[in-house]
Amino acid sequence: MNPHEECPDQDGRVVIDPVFKADAPARYARLRGFGPIHPTEFHLGLKGWVIVGHDLAREALTHPALLKDATPAADALAAAGYVLHKPSVGLGAQMMEADPPEHTRLRRLASAAFTQRRTAELAPRIERIAHDLIDALPPAGEADLVEVFNAPLPATVIAELLGIPEEHHPDFRRWSAHALRVASPEHRPALAGLHGLLADLVADKRRRPQDDLLSALVAVRDEEDGRLTEEELVGTAMMLIVAGHESTVNLLGNAVLALLQHPEQLGLLRERPELMPGAVEEFLRYDTSSSAPPAATRPRTSNWAGCRFPGAAWSSSLSVRRGATPRRPRTTTRPFST
């Protein structure tokens, strides 16, 4: 039977809360047994659909009937208290919240600022920051790896990449840590702090450009006759901060935990460090650093994948769960054990 033909009743929602997330792999496996898509209740009571099947997830991420633009769903999102999709408040006005051709334009402009030289220059600086953080660890006793290494590493790298002055680094690190924690009381103040800091920096980089990414983004905008607005400049910088910080913190923590739980794999990597690139890919698959895409997709029709969306189709959010879809045995390999 085609699993698209059998979708759960709209009233029987899967609630994705901290209890669910604590046992997510097992719960996702049970959900896959019932079908690839299920009605769901997300953070703050926002209702939508969760996609847990590998094939349907791949289809959803590229299907023209599913869009990223949250504008038509603004009322439903506002009723749930969401602000992440809003320009000048959340993560709006950037490519992860846009559809073609707008997405294409924003990506092209951002890519122009990421030159090969800039990317190549990052590697030794990242290594130096990592060594400095390791050297600062206490010689004995215990330390919280997330607090002393996992979190400050990406925050410092991103701050330097964007050209954020060192005196703003403490606030930047604190705000970056809370920007995606929707349920935290510091969530909205963190977003507001980042927006204010970046808006001031954009103005400063325009007056006094330097050799950093934010100055390069400003130059791309100015040279191309205003093709990046002020909101888009701040939104693109916000995207880099949020996408680069939270996912890296989680990747580092998940990787260390996985290696400690599988000492034979840890030993293999120590013996053959050339396997590390494949290991990173496996860490991301085995215990994903980001459980859902940065923005939910929304159907432009009332019927997709055999499921009917009640009321206005735009108000239904569909979320592809990265933590559920990579664990289909026949679609994965063991990339760093050979």
Summary of the structure (lengths in Angstrom):
residues: 338
radius of gyration: 21.1
end to end distance: 37.1
largest distance: 63.1
contacts: 1008
relative contact order: 0.15
helix: 59%
strand: 7%
